[in-house]
């Protein structure tokens, strides 16, 4: 419950945070990274958040109100996320496919 409240609180704080901002509570396992804005194609844009759960080693992505679990190797490509993904490295993520826009 505390972690869920931290995530909610982090998302509210991140509304005022800049791109690349990392919100960390050392007592909680979840790290929030502000990824910037994603254009919707309709003239509006949504805030992008990445979440790293250091305890379960799961990563998630939230764009606007839509979110889901993603590969931690995809999140590892963000320089700001790497200190919080200590179980990964360039070698471990090398065999993972890279998104077309990152080639």
C-alpha positions as CSV (number, residue, x, y, z in Angstrom):
1,X,0.0,0.0,0.0
2,X,2.8,2.4,0.9
3,X,4.5,1.8,-2.4
4,X,1.3,2.4,-4.3
5,X,0.9,5.7,-2.5
6,X,4.5,6.6,-3.3
7,X,3.9,6.0,-7.0
8,X,0.7,8.1,-6.9
9,X,2.6,10.9,-5.0
10,X,5.5,10.6,-7.4
11,X,3.2,11.0,-10.4
12,X,1.6,14.1,-8.9
13,X,5.1,15.6,-8.2
14,X,6.3,14.7,-11.6
15,X,3.7,16.9,-13.1
16,X,5.9,19.8,-12.2
17,X,9.2,18.0,-12.9
18,X,11.4,18.3,-15.9
19,X,12.3,15.7,-18.5
20,X,14.8,13.2,-17.0
21,X,13.9,14.0,-13.4
22,X,14.2,10.9,-11.2
23,X,12.0,10.7,-8.1
24,X,13.4,8.3,-5.5
25,X,12.5,7.4,-2.0
26,X,15.3,5.2,-0.6
27,X,12.8,3.4,1.7
28,X,10.5,2.4,-1.2
29,X,11.4,0.1,-4.0
30,X,9.8,2.2,-6.8
31,X,11.7,4.8,-8.8
32,X,9.8,7.2,-11.1
33,X,11.6,8.8,-14.1
34,X,9.9,11.6,-16.1
35,X,10.4,10.7,-19.7
36,X,9.0,13.9,-21.4
37,X,6.0,14.4,-23.6
38,X,4.5,12.1,-26.3
39,X,2.6,13.7,-29.1
40,X,-0.8,12.2,-29.8
41,X,-1.2,13.4,-33.3
42,X,-4.3,15.5,-32.4
43,X,-2.4,18.6,-31.3
44,X,-2.2,17.5,-27.7
45,X,0.5,15.6,-25.8
46,X,0.7,13.3,-22.8
47,X,3.4,13.1,-20.1
48,X,5.5,9.9,-20.2
49,X,6.7,8.2,-17.0
50,X,8.9,5.2,-16.5
51,X,8.7,3.2,-13.3
52,X,11.4,0.8,-12.0
53,X,10.5,-1.5,-9.1
54,X,13.9,-2.4,-7.6
55,X,12.5,-5.1,-5.4
56,X,10.7,-7.2,-8.1
57,X,12.9,-6.0,-11.0
58,X,9.9,-5.0,-13.1
59,X,9.6,-1.9,-15.2
60,X,6.6,-0.1,-16.4
61,X,5.7,2.8,-18.8
62,X,2.8,5.2,-18.5
63,X,1.8,7.5,-21.3
64,X,-1.1,9.7,-20.2
65,X,-3.6,7.3,-18.6
66,X,-2.4,4.2,-20.4
67,X,0.4,2.0,-19.0
68,X,1.8,-1.4,-18.7
69,X,4.9,-3.5,-18.1
70,X,7.9,-3.0,-20.4
71,X,11.3,-4.6,-20.7
72,X,13.7,-3.2,-18.2
73,X,16.3,-3.2,-21.0
74,X,14.1,-0.6,-22.8
75,X,14.1,1.5,-19.7
76,X,17.9,0.9,-19.2
77,X,18.5,2.9,-22.4
78,X,17.6,6.0,-20.4
79,X,20.8,7.3,-18.9
80,X,18.9,8.5,-15.8
81,X,17.5,5.0,-15.2
82,X,20.8,3.1,-15.2
83,X,21.8,3.7,-11.6
84,X,18.5,2.1,-10.5
85,X,18.8,-0.9,-12.8
86,X,21.9,-2.3,-11.2
87,X,21.1,-5.9,-12.3
88,X,21.4,-4.9,-16.0
89,X,24.3,-3.9,-18.2
90,X,24.9,-3.1,-21.9
91,X,26.0,-6.7,-22.4
92,X,22.8,-8.1,-20.8
93,X,20.6,-5.9,-22.9
94,X,22.6,-6.3,-26.1
95,X,20.6,-9.2,-27.4
96,X,17.3,-7.3,-26.9
97,X,15.8,-5.7,-30.0
98,X,16.1,-2.0,-30.3
99,X,13.0,0.1,-31.2
100,X,13.1,1.3,-34.8
101,X,13.5,5.0,-33.8
102,X,16.5,4.2,-31.6
103,X,18.6,2.5,-34.4
